[in-house]
Amino acid sequence: MLKSFFWKKKCSEQQEEYGKFKKEWHRDQAFGSETFAQHGEDLMILSIFDCLGIKKGIYWDIGAHHPYVISNTALLYERGWRGVNVEANPNLIKNFDMWRPDDINLCVGIAGEEGTLPFYMIDDWSAINSFNKEEIEKFVKQNPLFSIREVKKIPVHTINWLFHFVGEKTPDLISLDVENMEYDILKKCDFSDIHPKLIIIENPRKELKQVMKDAGYFLYCVMTNNFFFIANEYRDTIYRLNE
C-alpha cells in the first residue's frame, strides 16, 4: 500500500514536470512548440519560407473562418506576417477585426464569377457553412441532427478582383479553403499577376492539380487533406540543390 502511494506521488511529480516542458519553447525547435493549424500546417509554412529566406511575408487566407482556431495563418500573424483574411460569414468576420486588427479583413466570398451567391448555414459559426449547397446537403444527410437553418445572400468576387482591391501586390502565400470551389476560383486566376510562392489547397480535384501544373507549380507535400503547391522557380532552393 505504501509502495503504491509513493509510486503515484512520483508519477504525479513527473506529470507536473512534463507539463512544464510542454509549455516551453525548446531552443532546438526552430519555430516553437505552438501550432494553431488543424494538422500543423503553419509549422510547415514557416519551414518552407525559412528555406526561401523569408521571415515576414504576406498572406491571403481565403475561407479563413477564425483568427486562431484551426488557422493556417494565425502563427504567421504572431510572428509578424500580415495579409488579407476573407470570410463570407458575417458572424465571424468581427473576430478578425478584434484579434487580427493589422490585417485587411473582408466579409465577402471569393468565387469564379462576380455577383451574389446564397450562403448556406447550419448554425451561426460552423466551418461547415458554405456556398456549396451540394456539400451542405451531403453533410446534413450524414448528420441528421443538423439542418440548413438560414441562407444569406453574400457578395462574391474573383481572386483577380482581390488582387486589384489590395493594391496589386501579390502575396507570398495563399491558403484556400472554400469547400470544393477552389477549381472555379483558380481556373480564372491571372497567374501572371498573382503568383505566390506557396498555395495551399484543401483536397484539390484532379482537374485543379492540372491547373496548378499549367500555372507553374509543383506539389511539394500533403498534410492530411491540405496540398502544398510551390512555384517551380523555387524548386532548387526548397530542395537545396544549389548547396
N, C-alpha and C positions, 0 to 999 in steps of 0.2 A: 504493500500500500504506500509506504514511504518512498520507495523507489519510483512508483508511478507518479507521485506528487512532484518529485524533483525532475522527472523526465518531462512532464507537462510544463513545468516552470521554465526549463531550458528551452523547450520548443517555443514557448511564448516569447522569450527574450530574443530568440533567433528570428522569429517573425517580425518583431518590432525593429530589429536591426535591418532586416531585409527591406522593410517598409521605407526606411531612411534611404537605402540605396536606390530604390525605385524612383524616388523623387529627385535624386541628384543627377546632374549632367556630368557624366564621366569625361575626363579630358581626352579620351580616345574616341569619343563619339563626335564626329565632325559636325553634325547638325543637331546634336542634343538628343534627348530621350523622349521628347514630346511629339506627338503627331495628332492632327485634327482630322485627317482624311479617313475615308472608310477603310482602306486597306493599306495605309502607309504611303500613298502615292506622293504626298507632299515631300517626304524624305527622298524619294527617287527624283522628283523635280529638282530639288536642291542639289543633288548629286550630279545630275546632268548639267545644270548651269554652272556648277563648280568646275566641271571639265572644260566648259566654254569660257571660263574666266569671268563669269557674271555673278556678282554678289547681290545686286539690287536691280531688278528688272521691272518690266511692265506686263501685266496680265489682263486678259479678258476672261471673266468667269461667266459663262452663258448657261443659264439654268442653275444659278448659284444657290438657291434655296435658303441657306442660313449663313450668317457671317462666320460661324465657328463649327457648328455641328456637321459632321462628315463633309468638311470643306477642303477642297484641294488647294485653296489659296490662303486660308487663314494663317498658316505658319509663315507663308511668304510675307504677308502683311506685317506680322510680328517682327520679321527680320528686315523690314524697311522697303519691301516691294510696294508698289501702288498700281492701281489699274481701274478696271470697269467691272462692276457686278450687274448682271442683267437677270432680273427675277420678275416673272409675269404676275405672281400672286401679290395683290395689293396688301394683303395681311402680313406679308413677310418683309417687304422692302424697307419698312420703318426700322427693322432690326439692323439693317445695314447702315442706315443713316445714323443710328445710335452708336454702333460698335465699330463701324468702318468709315468714320467721317472724312478721312482723307482720300477715299476712293470716289469715283463717279458711280452713283447708284441709280439704275434706271428700272422703272416699273413698266416694262414693255415685253413683248415676245420677239424672238428672232425666228424668222421663217424663210421660205423660199421666195415669197412674194410680199409686196407691201399690202397692207389692208387691216382688217379686223377679223379676229377668229374667236370662236367660242372656247372658253377655258373651263374644263370640266373638273369639279371639285367634290371630293368625298368628305372633306371637312375643311376647316379654315387654314390648316397648317401643313397638311401632309405633303411629302415629297412625291407621292403618287399623283397628285393633281396634275393635269396635263391638257395640252391642246389635242392630244391624240385620243379621240373618242374610242377607237377600237381597243387601245391598250387599257383604258379605264374600264370599259365594259368587260374585258377579259379578267381584270383584277376583281371586279365585283362578282363575277360569276364564280371565281375560285374562292372568294371570301364573302359569303352571303350576309355576314353581319354588316357589311358596308353597302352603301348605295351612292349614286350621284345625287348630292344634296343641293347643288347650286351650279349654275352655268353663268359665267361672266363674259361679257364682250371685252376683249383686250386688244389694243392696237399692236400690230406686229410690223416689223421692219426687216429688211435684208441685212446680212452681215456687211455688205458694201455700204449701206446707209450708216451703220455703226462706225465704220472707218472714217467717213466724212464728218460724222457728228462729233467725234472726239478729236478732230483736228488733223486727220490724215496722217496719223502716226501709227505704224504697225506695232503690235505687241511682240514681246519675246515669247509669250505663252498664251495659247487659247485652250481653256478647259471647257468642253462642250458636252452637256448632259441634258438633252431635250426630248427624251422618250421617243426614239426612233424617227425624229425629224432631222437628224444630222445630215442625211444624204441630200434632202431637199435644200438645206442651207448651204452645204459646201459645194454642191454641183454648180451653184450660182455665184460662188465666191470668185472674185477677181484676184487670183493669187499673184498677179504682177504687182498689185498694190499691197495686199495683205499676205505677208509671207513670214509668219512667225517661225522661230527656231524649233518650237515644240508645239504639237497639237495633241491633246488627249481627248479620245472619243470613247464613249461607253458603247460596247457591243456593236461595232460597225458592221453593216451588211457587206457581202462580197462586192457589190457594186461600188460601195463607198471606199473600200480598200483600193479599188482600181482608180477612183477619183484621186485619192491621195498619191498613188504612184505616179499618175499622169501629172500631178501638180508639183512633183519633185520631192516626194517624201518617202522614207523607208520606215518599216516597222521595227522599232528598237526593242520593245519588250511589251509584255502583257502582265498587268497586275490584277488578277481575278477577272473582272469584266471591263477593265479600262485599258485601252490600247494606246501606246505611246508612239507617235509618228514624229520623226526628226527630219528636218530639211537635209537633203542629200549633201549640200556643201559642207555640212558639219560631221559627216561620217568619219573621216580620218581623224578628226580631233577627238570625237567621242570614243573611238576605239584606240586612240593613242598610237596611231600608225606612223606618226611623224617623229616619234621619240626614238 
